[in-house]
């Protein structure tokens, strides 16, 4: 059984990470532009952030639309499985220690809904009683027209009870921002590795 101490160490480690991330030794980079967070009466966190990715909008959209492919570069993900696909909506199951708490599920399902016409991708938790979240990525061209602005909005529940301790709001914000920038990092890696190749749906 995992203890709470390693989980805490993981959370504190994320706290010390940089909020502005450059993809080291990669052609594609991502930089945090701005962010804002609020908490409602039920302690749900509402987080908004914007990052600029130095890649064309169609490539960024393709990468965000395929977390089953980009997740393969995440060392915490041991296996990825597409459970079902219907049109532009799919259910993906990620295997590995996704949530750093004792007795956490060994897999997590997410629902991905891609809307090319509106340049948005929604990624929500699916059938989870532990970690519940709803996220949206809205894409638009950068000011110079060479890159892509990714506007991220997310609502997530408080898992303090599962941790057996109160997780401070600032720590939750830092973890949420780091998660977003890590995702942009994997997007950049995916784009560089495929050098313009469009993934098959």
C-alpha positions in Angstrom: 0.0 0.0 0.0 1.3 3.4 -0.9 1.7 5.9 1.9 0.6 9.5 1.9 4.2 10.8 2.2 5.3 9.8 -1.3 2.1 11.4 -2.7 2.9 14.6 -0.8 6.4 14.6 -2.1 5.0 14.4 -5.6 2.7 17.3 -5.1 5.4 19.5 -3.5 7.7 18.6 -6.4 5.1 19.9 -8.8 4.9 23.1 -6.8 8.5 23.9 -7.4 8.3 23.4 -11.2 8.5 26.4 -13.5 5.3 27.8 -14.9 6.9 29.0 -18.0 8.0 26.0 -20.0 10.3 25.8 -23.0 10.6 22.5 -24.8 14.3 21.9 -24.4 16.1 20.7 -27.5 12.9 20.7 -29.6 11.8 22.8 -32.6 8.4 23.4 -31.2 8.2 25.4 -28.0 5.3 26.4 -25.6 5.2 29.5 -23.4 2.7 30.4 -20.7 1.0 33.7 -21.6 -1.5 34.3 -18.7 -3.6 32.4 -16.2 -6.4 32.9 -13.6 -8.0 30.6 -11.0 -11.1 30.8 -8.8 -12.7 28.4 -6.3 -16.4 28.0 -5.8 -18.3 27.1 -2.6 -17.8 23.4 -3.2 -14.1 23.9 -3.6 -14.1 23.1 -7.3 -11.3 24.8 -9.0 -11.9 26.9 -12.2 -8.7 27.4 -14.0 -8.0 29.4 -17.2 -4.7 29.7 -18.9 -3.3 30.6 -22.3 -0.1 29.2 -23.9 1.5 30.0 -27.2 2.8 27.0 -29.2 5.3 27.7 -32.0 3.5 25.4 -34.5 0.7 25.8 -37.1 -2.8 25.6 -35.8 -3.8 22.5 -37.7 -0.8 20.5 -36.2 -1.6 21.7 -32.7 -5.3 20.8 -33.1 -4.3 17.3 -34.4 -2.0 16.7 -31.5 -4.5 17.8 -28.8 -7.2 15.8 -30.5 -5.1 12.6 -30.1 -4.2 12.2 -26.4 -4.0 8.4 -27.0 -0.9 9.2 -29.1 0.6 12.1 -27.2 0.2 10.2 -23.9 2.7 7.6 -25.0 5.5 10.1 -24.3 4.3 10.4 -20.6 6.5 8.2 -18.3 3.5 7.8 -15.9 1.4 6.2 -18.7 2.1 2.5 -19.1 -0.6 1.8 -21.7 -3.2 3.6 -23.7 -6.4 2.0 -25.1 -9.2 3.6 -27.2 -12.3 2.1 -25.7 -14.8 3.4 -28.2 -15.1 5.9 -31.0 -18.3 7.6 -32.4 -17.8 10.4 -34.9 -15.5 13.0 -33.4 -16.0 11.6 -29.8 -13.9 8.9 -28.3 -13.3 7.3 -24.9 -9.7 6.6 -24.0 -8.4 4.6 -21.0 -4.9 5.5 -19.6 -3.2 2.9 -17.5 -0.6 3.9 -14.8 -0.5 5.9 -11.6 -2.5 8.9 -12.8 -3.4 10.3 -9.4 -0.7 10.4 -6.7 -2.8 9.2 -3.8 -2.9 5.9 -1.9 -5.1 3.2 -3.5 -5.7 5.2 -6.6 -7.2 3.4 -9.6 -4.7 1.9 -11.9 -6.4 3.5 -14.9 -8.4 6.5 -15.8 -10.9 7.0 -18.6 -11.3 10.3 -20.5 -13.8 11.5 -23.0 -12.4 13.4 -26.0 -14.7 15.5 -28.2 -13.0 17.3 -31.2 -14.8 20.1 -33.0 -12.6 21.2 -36.0 -15.1 23.7 -37.2 -14.8 25.7 -34.0 -11.2 24.8 -33.3 -12.0 23.4 -29.9 -11.2 20.1 -28.1 -13.0 19.0 -24.9 -11.4 16.5 -22.6 -13.5 15.3 -19.6 -13.1 12.7 -17.0 -15.4 9.7 -17.7 -17.1 7.4 -15.1 -14.7 8.5 -12.4 -15.7 8.8 -8.7 -12.3 10.1 -7.7 -10.9 12.8 -10.0 -13.6 14.7 -11.9 -12.8 17.4 -14.4 -14.1 19.1 -17.5 -11.6 20.9 -19.8 -11.6 22.8 -23.1 -8.9 23.8 -25.4 -9.7 26.7 -27.8 -7.2 27.4 -30.6 -6.6 30.6 -32.5 -3.6 32.0 -34.5 -0.8 33.8 -32.7 -0.3 37.5 -33.4 2.5 36.8 -35.9 0.4 34.1 -37.6 3.2 31.6 -37.3 2.1 29.9 -34.1 -1.0 28.9 -32.2 -2.6 30.3 -29.0 -4.2 27.6 -26.9 -6.8 28.9 -24.4 -7.4 26.4 -21.7 -10.3 26.3 -19.3 -10.8 23.6 -16.7 -13.1 22.8 -13.8 -11.9 20.1 -11.3 -13.1 18.7 -8.0 -11.2 18.8 -4.7 -9.7 15.4 -3.7 -8.6 16.4 -0.2 -10.7 13.7 1.4 -9.1 11.0 -0.7 -5.7 12.3 0.3 -6.6 12.5 4.0 -5.4 16.1 4.2 -6.4 19.5 2.9 -4.7 20.5 -0.3 -4.1 24.3 -0.3 -5.7 26.3 -3.1 -2.3 27.6 -4.3 -0.9 24.1 -4.6 -4.0 23.0 -6.6 -3.5 26.0 -8.9 0.2 25.2 -9.4 -0.5 21.5 -10.2 -3.2 22.5 -12.6 -1.0 24.9 -14.5 1.9 22.5 -14.5 -0.4 19.8 -15.9 -1.5 22.1 -18.7 2.1 23.0 -19.6 3.1 19.4 -19.5 0.4 18.7 -22.0 1.7 21.4 -24.2 5.1 19.9 -23.9 3.8 16.5 -25.1 2.0 18.3 -28.0 5.3 19.8 -29.0 7.1 16.5 -28.9 4.3 14.8 -30.9 4.5 17.5 -33.6 8.3 17.3 -33.8 8.4 13.5 -33.9 5.8 13.4 -36.7 7.2 16.3 -38.6 4.0 17.4 -40.1 2.4 13.9 -40.5 -1.3 13.9 -39.6 -2.3 11.1 -37.3 -5.0 8.7 -38.5 -8.3 8.9 -36.7 
